[in-house]
């Protein structure tokens, strides 16, 4: 009887090893499938092209602010012109914030601009006078 117990004792580690080798790849498949969050793709976005004409003598940084996150689009040189292309959450008013190199900041009132397309923004020497000029058709 002790001989059969010894044989069984040697088979148990092998059986566990084989079971783990089969189980681990199955778990990796489950983990990768779980990391693909279906809600991450659920948010629709609109594609905007923002034309920024600066009449400010200082370099101006342009930010968009979807959902309370301030994201830098880029920088416009003093008295310069730049185009920025970006995705923005669909159905939300366009929130733009400006900041000069010397630290002046201004958040434009949320613009009721939806659906993407081209939007023109003029940055004035006094940031508070900056404004959206027009929205070009898609």
C-alpha positions in Angstrom: 0.0 0.0 0.0 2.8 2.4 0.8 4.1 1.9 -2.8 0.8 3.1 -4.4 0.7 6.1 -2.1 4.3 7.1 -3.2 3.2 6.8 -6.9 0.1 9.0 -6.2 2.2 11.5 -4.3 4.5 11.9 -7.4 1.5 12.3 -9.8 -0.2 15.0 -7.8 2.5 17.8 -8.4 2.5 16.9 -12.1 -1.3 17.0 -12.4 -1.3 20.4 -10.6 1.4 21.7 -12.9 -0.5 20.7 -16.0 -3.7 22.2 -14.6 -2.0 25.5 -13.9 -0.5 25.5 -17.4 -4.0 25.2 -18.9 -5.6 27.6 -16.4 -3.2 30.5 -16.7 -3.8 31.1 -20.5 -7.5 31.0 -20.0 -7.2 33.6 -17.3 -5.1 35.9 -19.5 -7.9 35.8 -22.0 -10.4 36.8 -19.3 -8.2 39.6 -18.1 -7.7 41.2 -21.5 -11.4 41.0 -22.3 -12.2 42.7 -19.0 -9.8 45.5 -19.7 -11.6 46.5 -22.9 -14.1 48.8 -21.2 -17.2 49.1 -23.4 -18.0 52.5 -21.8 -14.6 53.9 -22.9 -15.8 53.8 -26.5 -19.3 55.0 -25.7 -18.5 58.7 -25.6 -19.1 60.3 -29.0 -16.9 63.1 -30.1 -17.0 65.9 -32.7 -14.0 67.0 -34.8 -13.3 70.7 -34.6 -10.8 72.8 -36.5 -10.1 76.0 -34.5 -8.5 78.9 -36.4 -6.9 81.2 -33.9 -5.8 84.7 -35.0 -3.8 86.4 -32.4 -3.8 90.2 -32.2 -2.0 90.0 -28.8 1.6 91.0 -28.7 2.5 88.1 -26.5 2.6 84.4 -27.2 -0.8 82.8 -26.3 -1.5 79.2 -25.2 -4.9 77.9 -26.2 -6.6 75.3 -24.0 -9.9 73.4 -24.3 -11.7 72.4 -21.2 -13.9 69.4 -21.7 -15.4 68.0 -18.4 -13.1 70.1 -16.2 -9.8 68.9 -17.7 -7.7 71.6 -19.1 -5.9 70.3 -22.3 -3.3 72.3 -24.2 -4.1 72.6 -27.9 -1.0 74.6 -28.8 0.6 78.0 -28.8 0.0 81.0 -31.1 2.9 83.5 -31.5 2.2 87.1 -30.9 0.2 88.6 -33.9 0.2 85.1 -35.4 -2.2 82.6 -36.9 -2.5 78.9 -36.1 -5.0 76.1 -36.8 -5.7 73.4 -34.2 -7.6 70.2 -35.0 -9.1 68.2 -32.1 -11.9 66.0 -30.9 -14.3 67.3 -28.4 -17.2 65.5 -26.5 -20.3 65.6 -28.6 -23.2 67.8 -27.3 -21.1 69.9 -25.0 -20.6 73.6 -25.5 -17.1 74.5 -26.6 -15.0 75.7 -23.6 -11.8 77.6 -24.5 -9.2 79.1 -22.2 -6.4 81.5 -23.2 -3.2 82.2 -21.3 -0.4 84.6 -22.3 3.2 84.1 -21.7 3.2 86.7 -19.0 0.5 84.8 -17.0 -2.8 86.6 -18.0 -5.7 84.1 -18.3 -9.2 84.2 -19.6 -11.8 81.6 -20.1 -14.2 82.5 -22.9 -17.9 82.0 -22.1 -19.0 78.5 -23.2 -19.9 78.8 -26.9 -23.0 77.1 -28.0 -21.1 75.4 -30.9 -22.0 71.8 -31.5 -21.3 69.2 -34.2 -17.7 70.0 -35.1 -16.5 71.9 -38.1 -14.3 75.0 -38.3 -14.5 77.8 -35.7 -12.7 81.1 -35.8 -11.3 82.7 -32.7 -9.8 86.2 -32.5 -7.5 86.8 -29.5 -7.3 90.4 -28.7 -4.6 92.3 -26.8 -6.8 92.4 -23.8 -7.8 88.7 -23.4 -11.3 89.6 -22.1 -12.1 91.1 -25.5 -11.3 87.9 -27.3 -14.2 86.2 -29.1 -15.5 83.6 -31.5 -16.1 85.2 -34.8 -18.0 82.7 -36.8 -18.5 79.0 -37.5 -17.9 77.8 -41.0 -20.2 75.2 -42.4 -18.9 71.6 -42.3 
